[in-house]
Amino acid sequence: MQKIVTQNSQYGLHLSSLADLCYICHPKHDRFFFMATRYTSPTTKPLIFITNDDGIEAKGLRLLAEYLAPLGEIVTVAPDGPRSGQSAAITAGIPLRVTETTCIPGCKAYKTNGTPVDCVKLSMNNILDRRPDLLVSGINHGSNSGVSVIYSGTMGAVFEGVIQGIPSVGFSLCDHDRNADFTICRPLIVSLCQAILEKGLPSGIGLNVNFPAVKELKGAHVCRAARGLWTEEYDRRIDPFGRPYYWLTGTFRNAEPDSTDTDEYFLAHDMASIVPVSIDRTDYDVIKQIQDLSPLLDR
C-alpha cells in the first residue's frame, strides 16, 4: 500500500499516486418530486456538491462546507434528519420534498426528506444547473472503515457520485458525539479536495477517508479496508408494556488484527486512512472458478 507523503505539519499532501489510480409525477417510476426553483450558479468557480447522512443540521456537514468554501462554489443538499445506515437506498412511492434552508452559512443549501442517494439524484436532475466538479459527503459522525462502507449512507452518496461520473470522496471521524471536535480533519480535507479538483480521480473510483478521534494526527495512508464483521448487533429489550423489541448496537470484529496495511490498523495508530473504493463489485479473479461450479454454465 502507498503512503501519502506529508509536506508540512498541516498535512499538505502529494497526491500524484491517487491521480494515477472521478409535485411532478414521473409515471414510469411512480416517483414524485417537489421543487420550487432550479438553482442557477452565479459563478464559474469549481462547483462542489456536499451531502451527508447525519442530516442538514449536523456539525460535520456545516464544518465541511466551511472548510471547502475557499476552493469553489458550495451547494449543499442533505437529508432533513439522520439517515445513517441507508447505504444506496432510494425513495420510491412517496413524495420527495426539497426546501431551501439557511442553516449552512455562506452557501446555497437545501434539505429533503429523502436519503443521501436521493440528495445526489435530485440535485443532478432537478436542482443544479451544471455538473459538480467534486462531490463530498460527510463529515460523518462515526467511523466508516472496514465493512461499514457497505452500510454507510455517507458512502452511498459517494458511490452514486461515482456512478454519475463525478470525482467523489467521503469523510468520516471516528466519534459519534454530535459536538465532536473535527479540528484535525480540516488540513487533509482541504488538501485532498484541492488535489482532486486539479487532478481528478480514476474512472469508477471514489475515496473513503476516515479520521481517528485524536487531538493530533500522525499521518495519512492510502490503504485497503480491513476484513471483519459486526457482532452482537441487536440488544433485546422490553418496552413499558412488557413487549420485546430490539435495538441496534454491535461491535466491529476485525478479522485480521495483525495486518499492518488496513484502515483499522492506521486508525488505531492515530493516522487517517484513505481507501480507494470501486463501484464495480465483480471479482474478476474467480470468474473461471465460478464457471466450473456447474456443467450448465457456459464457458
C-alpha positions as CSV (number, residue, x, y, z in Angstrom):
1,M,0.0,0.0,0.0
2,Q,1.1,3.5,-0.7
3,K,1.8,6.2,1.9
4,I,0.8,9.8,1.3
5,V,3.8,11.9,2.0
6,T,3.3,14.9,4.1
7,Q,4.7,18.2,3.0
8,N,4.3,20.1,6.3
9,S,2.9,20.0,9.8
10,Q,-0.6,20.8,8.4
11,Y,-0.6,17.6,6.2
12,G,-0.5,19.2,2.8
13,L,-0.2,16.2,0.5
14,H,1.5,15.0,-2.6
15,L,-1.3,13.1,-4.4
16,S,0.2,12.0,-7.8
17,S,-0.4,8.4,-6.8
18,L,-4.1,8.9,-6.4
19,A,-4.3,10.9,-9.7
20,D,-2.8,7.9,-11.4
21,L,-5.1,5.4,-9.9
22,C,-13.6,10.8,-10.5
23,Y,-45.5,17.8,-7.1
24,I,-44.1,16.5,-10.6
25,C,-45.0,12.9,-11.2
26,H,-42.8,10.5,-13.1
27,P,-45.3,8.0,-14.5
28,K,-42.7,5.4,-15.3
29,H,-41.1,5.0,-11.8
30,D,-44.0,6.2,-9.7
31,R,-41.8,8.8,-8.1
32,F,-42.7,12.3,-7.1
33,F,-40.6,15.5,-6.7
34,F,-41.5,18.9,-5.4
35,M,-39.2,21.8,-6.3
36,A,-39.8,25.5,-6.3
37,T,-36.9,26.6,-8.5
38,R,-33.8,25.2,-10.1
39,Y,-30.6,26.6,-8.6
40,T,-28.6,28.7,-11.1
41,S,-24.9,29.0,-10.4
42,P,-23.7,32.7,-10.2
43,T,-20.0,31.9,-10.9
44,T,-17.7,29.8,-12.9
45,K,-15.7,28.6,-9.9
46,P,-15.5,24.9,-9.3
47,L,-18.8,23.6,-8.2
48,I,-18.5,21.5,-5.0
49,F,-21.6,19.5,-4.1
50,I,-21.9,18.5,-0.4
51,T,-24.2,16.0,1.3
52,N,-24.2,13.6,4.3
53,D,-26.3,11.0,6.1
54,D,-26.4,12.7,9.6
55,G,-28.8,15.4,8.4
56,I,-28.7,19.1,7.4
57,E,-28.1,20.3,10.9
58,A,-25.1,18.1,11.6
59,K,-22.0,19.9,12.8
60,G,-19.8,17.8,10.5
61,L,-21.7,19.0,7.4
62,R,-21.6,22.6,8.4
63,L,-17.8,22.5,9.0
64,L,-17.3,20.6,5.8
65,A,-18.9,23.5,3.9
66,E,-16.8,26.0,5.8
67,Y,-13.6,24.1,5.1
68,L,-14.2,23.8,1.4
69,A,-15.6,27.3,0.7
70,P,-12.2,28.7,-0.4
71,L,-11.9,26.0,-3.0
72,G,-15.1,26.8,-5.0
73,E,-18.8,27.4,-5.0
74,I,-20.6,25.2,-2.4
75,V,-24.1,23.8,-2.8
76,T,-25.4,21.6,-0.1
77,V,-28.3,19.2,-0.4
78,A,-28.8,16.9,2.7
79,P,-31.5,14.9,4.4
80,D,-33.7,16.8,6.8
81,G,-32.7,14.4,9.6
82,P,-30.4,11.5,10.3
83,R,-30.2,8.8,7.6
84,S,-27.3,6.7,8.9
85,G,-27.1,3.1,7.6
86,Q,-29.1,3.9,4.4
87,S,-26.4,2.7,2.1
88,A,-27.5,3.3,-1.5
89,A,-31.2,3.3,-0.7
90,I,-33.6,5.5,-2.8
91,T,-37.1,6.6,-2.1
92,A,-39.9,5.2,-4.2
93,G,-43.7,5.5,-4.0
94,I,-43.8,8.6,-1.7
95,P,-43.3,12.3,-2.5
96,L,-39.9,13.8,-2.1
97,R,-39.8,17.4,-0.8
98,V,-37.0,19.8,-1.2
99,T,-36.8,23.0,0.9
100,E,-34.2,25.8,0.8
101,T,-32.6,26.4,4.1
102,T,-30.2,29.0,5.7
103,C,-28.7,26.6,8.3
104,I,-25.4,26.3,6.3
105,P,-23.8,29.7,6.4
106,G,-22.2,31.0,3.2
107,C,-23.6,28.6,0.7
108,K,-26.8,27.6,-1.1
109,A,-28.4,24.8,1.0
110,Y,-31.4,22.6,0.7
111,K,-32.9,19.8,2.8
112,T,-35.0,16.9,1.6
113,N,-37.0,14.1,3.2
114,G,-35.1,11.6,1.1
115,T,-31.9,9.5,1.5
116,P,-28.3,10.6,0.8
117,V,-28.5,9.0,-2.6
118,D,-31.8,10.8,-3.2
119,C,-30.0,14.0,-2.5
120,V,-27.5,13.3,-5.2
121,K,-30.1,12.1,-7.8
122,L,-32.4,15.0,-7.1
123,S,-29.6,17.5,-7.4
124,M,-28.3,16.2,-10.7
125,N,-31.8,16.1,-12.2
126,N,-33.8,18.9,-10.5
127,I,-31.6,21.3,-8.6
128,L,-28.2,22.0,-10.1
129,D,-27.8,23.8,-13.4
130,R,-24.4,22.2,-14.1
131,R,-22.4,19.1,-13.1
132,P,-20.4,19.3,-9.9
133,D,-16.7,19.3,-10.2
134,L,-16.5,17.4,-6.9
135,L,-18.9,15.6,-4.7
136,V,-18.0,15.4,-1.0
137,S,-20.0,13.5,1.6
138,G,-19.6,14.0,5.4
139,I,-18.1,14.8,7.7
140,N,-19.7,11.7,9.2
141,H,-20.1,11.5,12.9
142,G,-18.7,7.9,13.3
143,S,-16.3,5.6,11.5
144,N,-17.0,4.2,8.0
145,S,-13.9,2.0,8.0
146,G,-13.8,-1.7,7.1
147,V,-17.1,-3.4,6.1
148,S,-19.1,-0.3,7.3
149,V,-18.6,1.2,3.8
150,I,-21.3,-1.2,2.7
151,Y,-23.9,0.1,5.1
152,S,-22.9,3.7,5.1
153,G,-25.3,6.4,3.8
154,T,-22.3,8.7,3.7
155,M,-20.5,6.4,1.3
156,G,-23.8,5.5,-0.5
157,A,-23.8,9.2,-1.8
158,V,-20.1,8.7,-2.8
159,F,-20.9,5.6,-4.8
160,E,-23.8,7.4,-6.5
161,G,-21.5,10.3,-7.4
162,V,-19.0,7.8,-8.9
163,I,-21.8,6.3,-11.0
164,Q,-22.7,9.8,-12.2
165,G,-19.0,10.3,-13.3
166,I,-18.3,12.9,-10.6
167,P,-15.0,12.7,-8.6
168,S,-16.4,11.8,-5.2
169,V,-15.0,11.4,-1.6
170,G,-16.5,10.6,1.8
171,F,-15.0,11.8,5.1
172,S,-15.7,10.3,8.5
173,L,-14.5,11.0,12.0
174,C,-14.4,8.1,14.5
175,D,-16.5,10.0,17.0
176,H,-20.4,9.8,17.3
177,D,-20.7,12.8,19.6
178,R,-22.9,15.4,18.0
179,N,-20.4,18.0,19.2
180,A,-17.3,16.1,18.1
181,D,-14.1,18.1,17.5
182,F,-13.3,18.0,13.8
183,T,-10.2,20.2,14.0
184,I,-7.7,17.5,12.9
185,C,-9.8,16.8,9.8
186,R,-9.5,20.2,8.1
187,P,-5.9,20.2,6.7
188,L,-6.3,16.8,5.0
189,I,-9.8,17.5,3.7
190,V,-8.7,20.8,2.1
191,S,-5.5,19.4,0.7
192,L,-7.1,16.2,-0.7
193,C,-10.1,18.0,-2.2
194,Q,-7.8,20.7,-3.8
195,A,-5.8,17.9,-5.4
196,I,-8.8,16.0,-6.7
197,L,-10.2,19.3,-8.2
198,E,-6.8,19.7,-10.0
199,K,-6.1,16.1,-10.9
200,G,-9.3,14.1,-10.7
201,L,-9.7,10.5,-9.8
202,P,-9.6,7.3,-11.8
203,S,-12.9,6.4,-13.6
204,G,-15.2,4.3,-11.4
205,I,-13.2,5.1,-8.2
206,G,-14.2,7.1,-5.1
207,L,-12.4,7.6,-1.8
208,N,-13.4,6.6,1.7
209,V,-11.4,8.7,4.2
210,N,-11.6,8.1,7.9
211,F,-10.0,10.1,10.8
212,P,-9.2,8.8,14.3
213,A,-10.7,10.7,17.2
214,V,-7.4,12.2,18.4
215,K,-6.0,15.6,19.1
216,E,-3.0,15.2,16.8
217,L,-3.0,13.3,13.5
218,K,0.3,11.4,13.0
219,G,-0.1,10.9,9.2
220,A,-2.3,9.7,6.4
221,H,-2.1,6.4,4.4
222,V,-3.6,5.1,1.3
223,C,-4.6,1.5,2.2
224,R,-7.1,-1.3,2.0
225,A,-10.2,-1.9,4.1
226,A,-9.9,-4.4,6.9
227,R,-11.9,-7.6,6.7
228,G,-14.3,-8.2,9.5
229,L,-18.0,-8.1,10.6
230,W,-20.3,-6.6,13.2
231,T,-21.2,-8.9,16.1
232,E,-23.9,-8.8,18.8
233,E,-25.8,-6.4,16.6
234,Y,-29.2,-6.3,18.3
235,D,-29.9,-5.8,22.0
236,R,-33.2,-7.4,23.1
237,R,-35.2,-5.1,25.4
238,I,-38.6,-4.8,26.9
239,D,-40.9,-1.7,26.5
240,P,-43.1,-0.3,29.3
241,F,-46.0,-2.5,28.1
242,G,-43.9,-5.7,28.5
243,R,-43.4,-6.3,24.8
244,P,-39.9,-7.2,23.5
245,Y,-38.1,-5.0,21.0
246,Y,-34.6,-4.9,19.5
247,W,-32.1,-2.0,19.5
248,L,-29.2,-1.9,17.0
249,T,-25.9,-2.0,18.9
250,G,-23.0,-4.2,17.9
251,T,-19.2,-4.2,17.8
252,F,-16.9,-4.4,14.8
253,R,-14.7,-7.5,14.9
254,N,-11.5,-7.1,12.9
255,A,-10.8,-10.4,11.2
256,E,-7.2,-9.5,10.6
257,P,-6.0,-7.6,13.7
258,D,-2.3,-8.3,13.0
259,S,-2.4,-6.9,9.4
260,T,-0.4,-3.6,9.1
261,D,-1.8,-2.4,5.8
262,T,-5.5,-1.8,6.6
263,D,-7.6,1.2,7.5
264,E,-8.3,-0.3,11.0
265,Y,-4.5,-0.5,11.6
266,F,-3.8,3.0,10.7
267,L,-6.7,4.4,12.6
268,A,-5.6,2.5,15.7
269,H,-2.2,4.2,15.3
270,D,-3.7,7.8,15.2
271,M,-3.4,8.1,11.4
272,A,-6.0,8.8,8.8
273,S,-6.9,6.1,6.3
274,I,-7.7,6.6,2.6
275,V,-9.3,3.7,0.9
276,P,-9.9,3.8,-2.9
277,V,-13.4,2.2,-3.4
278,S,-14.9,0.9,-6.7
279,I,-18.5,0.7,-7.9
280,D,-17.6,-2.4,-9.9
281,R,-18.0,-5.3,-7.4
282,T,-17.1,-8.0,-9.9
283,D,-14.4,-10.4,-8.6
284,Y,-12.6,-11.0,-11.8
285,D,-10.1,-13.4,-10.2
286,V,-12.8,-16.0,-9.5
287,I,-14.9,-15.9,-12.7
288,K,-13.3,-19.1,-14.1
289,Q,-13.7,-20.8,-10.7
290,I,-17.5,-20.0,-10.7
291,Q,-17.8,-21.2,-14.3
292,D,-16.6,-24.6,-13.2
293,L,-19.3,-24.9,-10.5
294,S,-21.9,-26.4,-12.7
295,P,-21.8,-28.1,-16.2
296,L,-24.9,-26.0,-17.1
297,L,-22.8,-22.8,-17.0
298,D,-21.4,-21.6,-20.4
299,R,-17.7,-21.1,-20.7
